Amino acid sequence: MIAAGADVDEVYEAFELSVEQIEAEAATYIARCDRLPEADPLLRSMVQQGTHAALSAIRQDRDGAFGGLAAGQGYSSPARTYYRDGYWTLQPLLELAPEAVRDQVRLLAGGVRDDGEAPSAVILSGPAQSAAWDIFRRGTEPYATEHARSGEWWSDHFDSPLFFIVALGDYVAASGDTAEAERHWSKVAAIVTRYQRAAGPDGLPLKPNHDRDWADNVYREGHVAYDLGLWLGAMDVVAKLGAKHDPKLAAEAAALAKAGRTALDTSLWLEEAGHHAEFRNTDGFVEDHFAIDSLTLLRYDATSPERAERTLRTAERMLESRGNPDQPYGDWGTLCAFPPYKRAADTRSKSAFAYRYHNGSDWPYWDGVYAQERLRRGLGGARYALTRWWQACLQSGWAGAVEYYSPPYGRGSLLQGWSGLPAGVAVSYRASLLAEQG
């Protein structure tokens, strides 16, 4: 037996468990993760390991209190929980552990400032590590600039407040717990005001020229498809949740969403290419390659069904590596962007390299978003996105759900919570996938 804990007392408490108890708990947990036992081994094992990744993200302190949803093994010091990573991680947990989703929303609400700003993540380290981190943060660049306030990891992220709203909406929709919306409504209202102040003449929020959203190695400014998808989804949530207790804000949000959908396609839809541009800068420059994160526009029904279906057909041709002979590595997974970014100055760090990180790697959680859109629109063909990344993990000997990978550059963090999203999608659409399996 091996035991670990926050202190010696917790270690000895663990030793009080018998071998029989440990084995019984393990068997129960294995059964809990085996959510698609009728599937073939590849799909079944993906669901098992993806479910394990999502459940493992739930952190507790030694007394059993909720400690946030962790991102992955590479994101442990200082301990923190992300708005973005947490949102995608909690999708399968809406059914598996709804109380953890509720507590995650409450935890993230504490990180939303009165003006609607929120960091990338909320720091959750204990007192000693938090104090040590704060000393390091204040005295070291670029940390002093990026992590501008105590308790915040990477302050002022453009997508974080929007993820807070859509997470709240998903929780209320799944649980029926409308009291939770009222509990956080002042934060919601502040966020709406914040993005209205960031809007251009067409009413769409303009992202500042920085790298603070999901693509945090990419400088994109102006109309960014990914962020606008989140914005429109958030406005739909506000319109729905506020209908009874704040009809004025609800009506305002509904109007913003309606106008935004019209303005969005005018700005970003590329008719000849068959997809939306990743971003259009206020100076007129357009990054017109296909970025998978623009699928937030489909997830939140920001474009017409006809354009959504055309986008998914284009994704099959451009982003699924098996059907794209113009990328050099054969059949290896689903690219997050193609072709690579046009301007080197728009990228930095890992994303400065073609086919690496935000510049073309396979991210399993985006595979889940893509597969879900195919499935909910009745297109079929989702199995490749759901399983090719997992096949790559098995072939490479990677233990569990990996964060991202690409052939020339290797993988990201192991046991990544948001990489549990494909498992949740597979379970939700089991009938369609099993029919496709034959």
N, C-alpha and C positions, 0 to 999 in steps of 0.2 A: 504493500500500500504506500502511496505517495500523497502527502497532504501539503497544502500551501494556504497562506492566509495573510491578512493585514498585520497580524502580530502573533506571538507565540500562543496566546490563548485560543485564537481562532484555529490555529493548526491542530491543537490538541482536541478541540471540539470535533474537528473532522475525523480524527482517529476513533471517535466514539461510534462511528458507523461501522456496522459489520460488513464483511465481504458479501454476504447474502443481500443486505440492503443495497449495497452499491450495484451489484449485478441486477437487482430488480429495477432500480431506478434507471439503469442504462437500457434495459430491455424496453421499459415504458417509453423512454425518450426515442429510441430507435423506431418504435411503432408510431410515435407521434410524427416523426419526420417522413415516414413512408406513406405519403399522401396520394400516390398514384401507383399502387401495386400492380394494377392490370396493364401497365405500359411495358414496352420493351425495355431491356436493361439500360440502354443509353438514356432514354427519357426518364425512366424511373429513378435512376441514380442521380440525374440532374436535379430532379425534384427533391430527393432526399437531402442532397448536399446543399441545395439552395435554401431549403427550409431550415436546415441546421445553421446556415450563415445568418439568416434573419433572426432566429431565436437566440443565437449566441450574441447578437448585438445588444440584447437587453441586459443592461448592467444593474447590479444591486450593491448596496453597501453591506457591511457584515450583519446589520440588523434586518436586512431584507427590504429596505426602502429603495425605491426606484432611483437609478443612477444615470439615466439617459440611454439613448441608443448609440452605441459606439460605431464608428465607421468601419474599421478593420484593424488588422494587426500592425499596420504601418502608421497608425494614427493614435498612439496611446500616450504620448508624453509631450505636453501636458494632456491629461485626460480631458476630452471635450466631446460635445455632441453637435452635429451640424444640422442646419435647417434643410439644406439640399440633400445630403446623404440620408438624413433621417426620413425625409419625405418618401423617397423611393424604398427605403428599408421597411417602413411601416405598412406598405401596401399589403403584403401577405399577413401582417400582424393584425390588420383590421378584423380578420376572422380568427386567427390563432390566439391573439393576446390583446383584445381591445382595451383593457385597462392600461397596458403599456403605451398604447397610442394616446390615450387620454392624458397620461402623465407626461408623455413627451411634448404634447401641445402645451401643457401648463408650464413645463420647464422652459420651452422656447419663448413663451409669452413674456417671461421675465427678462429675456434678452432684447425685446423690442423696446426701443426708446420712445419717449413721449412724442417725438416728431416723426415716428414711423420708421426710423432707421434700425437696421439690425446687422450684426456681424455675420461672418461666415459660420461661426460656431460659438457656443457658449462653453467656457472653460469650467470643468467640474472637478479639478484636482482637490485633494485634501489640503488642509491649511499649510502644512510644511512645504509641499511641492508648489502650491500656488504662490507662496511668499518667495520661494527661490526663483520661480519663473518670472514673477513681477520684477525682481531685481535685474534679472538678465534682460528682460524685455525693454526696460527703460534705459538700459545702458549700452545697447547693441543695435547697430543698424544692419539691415533694414527693419529689424523687428520693432524698434521704437516708432517707426512710421506706420508700418503695416498693422501692428497690433496696438492701436492708439490708446486703448483704455483697458484698465484692469478688468479681468473677467471676460474679455472678448478675444476671440481668435480671428484675426484678419478683419478689422473693423469695416463697417459700411460696405456690405456686399449688395449688389444691385438686385440679385434674385431672391435673397433670403426673406424679406418681408412678404413677398408674393407666395413663397413656399409655406409660410406660416398660415396664410389665409386658405390656400387650397388644402393643406393638411387638416385644418379645422373643419373645412367643408366635407372632406372625405370621412372624418370621424363622425360628424353629426349624421351624415347620410347613412353610414353603416350601423350606428348605434341608436339613432333617434334621440340622442341626448342634446336637445336644443338649449338646455340651460348652460351648456359649455360654451355655446356661441355668445350668449348674453354675458357670460363671465369675462370674455375677452373682447367685447365689442369696442371698447375705447381704443384698444390697440388696432383693431381692424379699421376704424374710422381714421385714425392717424395715418395709417398706411395709404389709404385711398387718397387723402389730402397730399401726402408726400409725392405720389406719382402724378397727381394732377399738376403739381407745381413743376414737374419735370417734363410736361407735355409740350410738344411743338404745336404749330398752327393747325395741324390735322387732328389734334387731340391724343395722339399716341405718345407715350413717354419716350424720351430720348435718353439713351444710356450715355453717361459721360465717357470720355476717352481713357478708360483704364481697363485693367484685366480682372475685375472683381465680379465675376459670376462663375458659372460652371467652367467655362473655358478660361481658366485662370492663368494660362500661358499665352493668351491671345488678347491683343488690344483691338477692341471693336467698339464703335461709337455710333450714335444715331439710332436708327431703326434696326434692332437686332431681333431676328425671327424668334429665337428661343425665349428671350425675355418678354416679347410681346405675346407669345402664346400663354405664358404664365400670367401676364397682366389680364388678358381677356378671360382666362379661366378664373382668376381671382374675382373679377368683376361679376361673373356669373354667380359665384358663391355668395358675394355680398348681396346681390339682388335677391337671391333665394332666402338666405338666412335672415335678412333684415326686413322681409316683407311684413312681418307682424309687429316687431318692436321698434323698428326704425324705417318706416315706409319712405321717408324723404331720402335717406341715403340709399335705400334699395332702388328707388326709381332713378336716382342719379347714376348709380352703377349700371343699371340696365341700359340707360341711354349711352353711357360711355362705351359699353360693350358693343352695342349696335353700331355706333359710329366707327368704332375701332375696327370692326370686321371689314367695313367698306374701305377704310383708309389703308388697312394692312395689305390687301391684295394690290391696291393701286401702287403701293411703294415697293413691294417685294416679289410679287409673282412674276416668274419668267416663263412666258408662254412657250417659247421655242424649246426651252430646256425641260419643261414639265415638272418644275418644282419651284419653291421659293428660294430667293437668295438668302445667304446666311445673314448678311447685314448690308445696310446702305448708310454710309456716313453722311453727315450734314453737308459735306463739301461735294457730294455727288458720287464719290467712289463707291462701287458695288463689289463686294466679294460674292461672286455668282456661282461658286461651286456648291455642291450638295452636302450640307452638314446635317448629320442625323439628329442633332439637337433641335433642329427646326420642326421636328415631329411633335413638339409641344403644340404647334398650331393644329395638328390633327387631333391630338389627345383632348384638347379643349374646344373642338369644333369651331375653330376660328376661320376656316375656309369652307367652300362649298363641298358637298359630297363628291361632285364630279372632279374637282381639283384634288381632293384628298385621295381618291382612287388613282388618279393619274400620278400623283406624287409617289404612292406606294409601288406602282408599276415601274417608275423611274428608279426607286430605291432598289428594287429587285435587280435591275440591270446595272446600276452604278455602284451600289454599296455591298451587295453580296459578292464576295470575291470570286465565287465559282462562275459568275456570269460576266466578269469584267476582265477582259484580256489586256486592258491597258494598264493594269497594275502588275508589278513584276513578280509576285510571290505565289501565284497559283491559287488553289482553293484552300484558304486558311481561316476564314471567318467573315464577319460583317464589318466593313470599314465605317468609322465614325465621320469621315469626310473624304470627298474625292471630287476633283483632283486636289493635290496639296494647295495650300494657301498661295495666292498670287504674289503677295508682297512680303518679303522677308522681315520688314520692319513691323509687321503686324503680329509677329510671333516672338516668343522668347523661350529660353530653357529647353525642356524636352520637346515642346511643340515646334521648335525651330527646324526640326528634322522631319522630312517627308515620311509619312506612314508611322510616325511615333506620337504617342499621347493624344492630344486633341487634333493632331494633323493626320489621323488615319488609323489609329489603333482600334481594335475591337474592344468595346466596353459592354460586358454582359447586360448591365441594366438598360442600356439603350437598345440592345437586342430585344429585351423584354418589351420595351415601349413599342418598338417596330412590330414585333410579332403580335402584340395585342391589337394594334390597329388593323392588321391584316385579318385577324380573327373576328373582331367585332364588326367589320365591314363585309364579312363573308367571302374574302378573297382566297382563303386557304394559303398553302405554301409557307406556313409559319414555322414548321418544324426545323428548317435549316437555321433560322435565327435563334431558336430556342436551344438547339443542341450542338451546333458546330463549335461554339466556344467551349462547351463542356468536353467535347471530344478532344479539343486541343489541350485542355487541362489534363485529361487522362493520358494522352500521348506524351505529354511533357513531364509527367510525374509530379504535377503541382497538387498539393493537398488542399482540396476544397475549392470553393468559389473564389476565383481570382478577380482582382479589380479591373485590369485591362491587360492587353498583350498585343504584340505584333511580331512577325517573323524575325526581323533583324535586330530587335531591341529587347525582347524578353517581356517579363510580366511586371505588374504592380503588386500591391499588397495582397496577402492571403486572407482568407476568411472575411471577405468584404461583405458587409451587411446588405448594401444595395444590390449586390449580385444575386440576392435571393429573389429579386423581382421576377425573373423568368420562371421560377418555380411556382410563384403565385399565379402567374398568367396561365401556365399549363394546367393547374388545378381548376381554375375558373372556366377554362375552355376545354375541359377533358373530353367531352363528347366529340367535338370537332377534331381534336388531335388524334384520338383513338380511331376515328373513322379514316383519317388521313394515313394512320399507321397501317390500316388494312386488317 
